[in-house]
Amino acid sequence: MENSPMRRDSQTSHLRASDSNREQVAALLGEALSTGQLGYEEYSERLDSLYKVKTVGELEVLTQDLQVERSRPAASPVSYAPGANSEPENVIAIFSGTERKGRWRVRRRIRALAIFGGMRFDLTDAEFEAKEIEITVNAFFGGAEIVVPEGVEVRCQGVGIFGGFDVHGGGDIDPSAPVVVVKGLAVFGGVGGKAQRRRER
């Protein structure tokens, strides 16, 4: 990483970084991106490094040259858990229903098929494998609901034929949050969704 800040050891530098530590740093990096302190390329590099380092000291290096407010807790709207598996997750509901909720891992790509059935994807407490998630839903005489955390950008690219396809996020987009791209087709069915506040842990 070019122009990377130098490490300065503190009393907690040697401690192992927790999920909460990483979420706080991700939020600070997002704030730096939104205020112009970081360009998108450098922001992406630091975000990639965020999930590779192991100690609190290594995390501190990523933000110590930035003008960001550290006195308040910085909570990211989502948790990240990068995975090596690039295979999509296939979800099928035929004359039945299925649901993903709670603390589950959201793959980079999800392919869903609903035929005379229904499905629900609740992403509010999920862990995201990547900064961009693609969910493809094909619903025939069926439906699907996708609930995303507040701050997540949603790009709805699906098509409804004698049905509806409308998935949207909240008003304020957090730069540290992922992008959820929803594609697919709804024929005599519906695919919908909205943003919801993440539950406190």
N, C-alpha and C positions, 0 to 999 in steps of 0.2 A: 504494500500500500504506500503510495507516494505521499510525502509530507505528513507521515504519521507522527503523532505526538510521542514524546519520550515517557517511559514508565517511571513513576515516582512511588516507591514502596511506602505503605502505611501499615498500621497495626493489624489490619484485616486483609492485607494483600495476599497472604498465603492461604486463606480459607477457600474452600471449594465454593464455586458460584451455584446459587440455587435458581429455580425457575423464576422466583420473584425478582431476584437480582437482574436476570436477563430481561424480564418484562420492563423493569424500570429503565434500563439502559436503552431498550428499543424505543420507548416513549421519548426519551431525551434526544435520541438520534432523529426521530420524526419531527420533534420541535425544531431542531437545528436545520433540518431540510426545509421546513415551512418558513423559517426566518431568513433563509439564504446563506447560512453559514456553511452549509454543505451542498455541493452539487449532487445530482441524482447518482452519478457514477460512484462518487466517493461514499455517498450514503449506502449504496448497495454493497460496496466492498466492506464497510464497517458492519453492516447488518449480517453479511455472510460470516465475518470473523466472530460475531457475537455468539454464534452457535458452535464454534470450534474451540474457543478458549475454555479453560477449566477453572481458573481462580478469579477471585474478586479483583485482585490487582490487575489482571489482564483485561478485565471488563472496564476498570477505571481508565485505562489507557485510551479507550475508544471515545471518551467524552471529556477528558481533562483539559483539552484545548478549546472547548466550546463554551459560549456564553449562554448557559442554560440554568434554570432555577432548580437547585438540588435540595432545597430545604423542605419541599413538600413531596409526598410520595407520588411517584409517577407511575400510573397504572396503564398498561397497554390494554386495548379492548380485546385482545386475543392472546393465546399462548401458541408458541411455535415448537414443533418437534420434528425437525427435518428427518426424512427417511430416505434410504437408498433404493427402496423398491419403487420402480416407475410404472408398474403394472396398474391399470385402472381397477377400481372396485366396481363390481357389477351388482346392482340391486334390482330384484324382480318381484313384482306383486301382481299375480294373476288370480282374479276372483278372491283376493285376500288383501291384507294390509301389512305394512312393515314400517318401522320407525327407528331412526338413529337419534339418540339424545344423550345428555350427560357428557362425561369426559371421554370422548372417542376421538380417534385419529382420522382427520379428513385427508384423504389421498389427494394427490395433484389432479387426478381425473376420476370422476364418478360417472358411470353410465347406468341410468335407471329406466326401467320399463314397467309401466302400469297398464294392465288390460283388465277392465272391469274390477279394478282394485285401487287402493290408495296408499300413499307413502308420505312420510314426514321426516324432514331433515332439520334437526335443531342444532345449529352451529354455535350457539351462545357460550357453551362451556367446553367446546371441542378444542383439540390441538391441531393446528394447521401444519402440513408438511412443507408448504411452499408459500411464496408471496402471491402467487396467482393460482387459483383453484378453478377448475372447469367442471361444471355439473351439466350433463346432458340428460334431459328427461323427455321421453316419448310416452305420452299418455293417450290411450285409446279407450274411450268410454270409462276413463278413470281420472285420477287426479293426484297432485303432489303439492306439498307445502314446504317451503324453504324459509327457515328463520335464521337471520344472521345477527351477529352482535352489532350494537350501535358503533358507528365510526367506520364500518367496513364499506368499501365501494362495491356496488353491484352493477354489473352490465348485463341487462336482460336482452338476449338476442333470439329468443324463441318465437315461434309462430303458432297462432291459434286458428283452427279451421272448425267452424261451428263450436268453438270453445274459446277459452281465454288463456293468455300467457302473460302474466304480470308479476314480476318479482322486483322489488325495489328495496333500497337501504334507507338509512336515516338521512337527515339533512346535512349534518356535519361529518365530513370524511376525515379520518385520522391518517396521516401519512405513514405511520408505522403499521397500520393494519393491512391485511391482504386485499386483493381484488378477487371477487367471486364472479365468474362469468357463467351465466346460465343460458344454455342452448336447448334446442329440441323442438318438439312438435306436440300440440294438443289437439286431438280430433274428437269432437263430442266429449271433451273433457276439460280439465282446467289445471293450470300450474300457477301457483301464486306464492307470495311470500312478503315478509316485512322485516324490519329491524326491531330488535328487542334488547333491553339493557341486560348486560351480563350479570349473573348472580354473584354476590360477594362470597369469597371462600373463607 
